[in-house]
């Protein structure tokens, strides 16, 4: 009997002791979420698309509750624009927005990624061709090719390029291209060269100086609003409103592959959604800004030129025939070219 009471007393003491110990044990603190920090850049130092990168950054920070902070960095501030792909691949930059057409030497599909051979005429067509036509096969191929460089292609940031030819000397038709020196890039440069122009490429930040010093006679770069934002109306006299060299375009958000794989699924979804939101913002802002830019340059004394329909068709017709054979030797590039050809034939564009 005494042993029984002793056992009960011991159990009561242990129970009380346990309660006291538990009561004085510090509460386990919830782990503070890890904050991811990216400093994405671009090839454009100003204008609608540059502003949209800021918008996307704020969207991501807000939707992630501060777990992913994106602070846009000026083009060239971390690495030169021409080294952005390699910088993300090596982890020097965790993520950035690139113009794919700057990297065809390293990434053959980059030659067509930005404007898709100038075949689509609207951003809606460009998006459909990449992401929906034939079950989004083009986008799948692009992701596979970017992955070979250690980067993940999150998505395309679509925008209204409406790439203009603007110049210091009058270019009133296709015959006037011959002998002029253009700052241009990829497909457009080949089209211009086909018609007798000399071409050179420089980063966006160097174009103003090239025009001001007479290094080039003319340029292709972007739409009217971006041209005004860059101050090009100050160093040119003639802007060709019709035709545009390219209609819609796509920048690409790329992320270092290891960084992307380590990102929680919810943050991945937020970043993907942010790019879609950014594409929408680009479209809305461009519609208003481009119209206002044309009014501005006319008041500024710029002569607005419109070519004949015949000359416009001649320029457009060269897009398909000037694609370099060296890129067509690349299996991924060749496959995309065939897909675009099927789509363009269905639309009656090619």
URVENPE-V319605 format. One record per backbone hydrogen bond with DSSP energy under -1.0 kcal/mol. NH is the residue of the N-H (numbers start at 1). CO is the residue of the C=O. E is the energy in kcal/mol with one decimal. If there is no record, write none. Layout:
NH/CO/E  NH/CO/E
This chain:
5/1/-2.3  6/2/-2.5  7/3/-2.2  8/4/-2.1  9/5/-2.7  10/6/-2.4  11/7/-2.1  12/8/-2.2  13/9/-2.4  14/10/-2.5  15/11/-2.3  16/12/-2.7  17/13/-2.8  18/14/-2.5  19/15/-2.1  20/16/-2.4  21/17/-2.9  22/18/-2.8  23/19/-2.7  24/20/-1.8  36/67/-3.8  38/69/-2.7  51/47/-2.3  52/48/-2.2  53/49/-1.5  54/50/-1.2  55/51/-1.9  56/52/-3.0  57/53/-2.2  58/54/-2.0  59/55/-2.2  60/56/-2.7  61/57/-2.1  62/58/-2.3  63/59/-2.9  64/60/-2.0  65/62/-1.2  66/61/-2.9  67/64/-1.1  69/36/-3.3  71/38/-2.7  73/40/-2.6  77/74/-2.5  83/80/-2.2  84/81/-1.7  87/83/-2.3  88/84/-2.1  89/85/-2.1  90/86/-2.4  92/87/-1.7  93/87/-1.6  96/254/-2.1  97/41/-1.9  98/252/-2.7  102/99/-2.1  103/100/-2.2  107/103/-2.9  110/107/-2.8  111/108/-1.8  113/109/-1.7  116/112/-3.2  119/116/-1.8  126/122/-2.2  127/123/-2.6  128/124/-2.2  129/125/-2.7  130/126/-2.0  131/127/-2.9  132/128/-2.5  133/128/-2.8  135/132/-1.4  137/133/-1.1  139/130/-1.7  140/136/-1.7  141/137/-2.3  142/138/-2.6  143/139/-2.3  144/140/-1.9  145/141/-2.1  146/142/-2.6  147/143/-2.1  149/146/-1.9  150/147/-1.9  151/146/-1.4  152/255/-3.4  154/152/-1.1  154/253/-2.1  157/251/-2.4  159/249/-2.3  161/247/-1.1  162/247/-3.3  163/246/-1.8  164/222/-2.0  166/219/-2.0  167/238/-3.1  168/217/-2.9  176/173/-1.3  177/174/-1.2  179/196/-2.7  180/177/-2.1  182/198/-3.4  183/218/-2.1  184/200/-2.1  189/185/-1.7  190/186/-1.7  191/187/-2.2  192/188/-2.6  193/189/-2.5  194/190/-2.1  196/193/-2.0  197/192/-2.2  198/180/-2.8  200/182/-2.1  206/203/-2.0  207/204/-1.2  210/206/-1.9  211/207/-2.4  212/208/-2.8  213/209/-2.4  215/210/-2.1  216/210/-1.1  217/181/-2.6  218/181/-1.9  219/166/-2.4  220/183/-2.2  227/223/-2.3  228/224/-2.4  229/225/-2.4  230/226/-1.9  231/228/-1.5  232/227/-2.2  234/231/-1.7  235/232/-1.2  237/167/-2.6  238/167/-2.4  239/303/-2.3  240/165/-2.7  241/305/-2.5  242/305/-1.1  245/163/-3.2  249/159/-2.3  250/114/-2.0  251/157/-2.2  252/98/-2.4  253/155/-2.3  254/96/-2.6  255/152/-2.0  256/94/-2.8  257/150/-2.6  260/256/-2.7  261/257/-2.6  262/258/-1.7  263/260/-1.0  268/264/-2.1  269/265/-2.3  270/266/-1.8  271/267/-2.4  272/268/-2.5  273/269/-2.4  274/270/-2.2  275/271/-1.7  276/272/-1.4  277/273/-2.6  278/274/-2.5  279/275/-2.0  280/276/-1.8  281/277/-2.3  282/278/-2.5  283/279/-1.8  284/280/-2.2  285/281/-2.8  286/282/-2.4  287/283/-1.8  288/284/-1.2  289/285/-3.0  290/286/-2.7  292/288/-2.0  293/289/-2.3  294/290/-1.9  295/291/-1.5  296/292/-2.2  297/293/-2.6  298/294/-1.8  299/295/-1.8  300/296/-1.7  301/298/-1.0  302/297/-2.5  303/237/-2.8  305/239/-2.9  307/242/-3.2  312/308/-2.0  313/309/-2.3  314/310/-2.0  315/311/-2.1  316/312/-2.2  317/313/-2.4  318/315/-1.0  319/316/-1.5  322/318/-1.4  327/324/-1.0  328/324/-1.2  330/327/-1.6  334/330/-2.9  335/331/-2.2  336/332/-2.2  337/333/-2.6  338/334/-1.9  339/335/-2.0  340/336/-2.8  341/337/-2.1  342/338/-2.2  343/339/-2.2  344/340/-3.2  345/341/-2.1  346/342/-2.0  347/343/-2.0  349/344/-2.5  350/344/-1.1
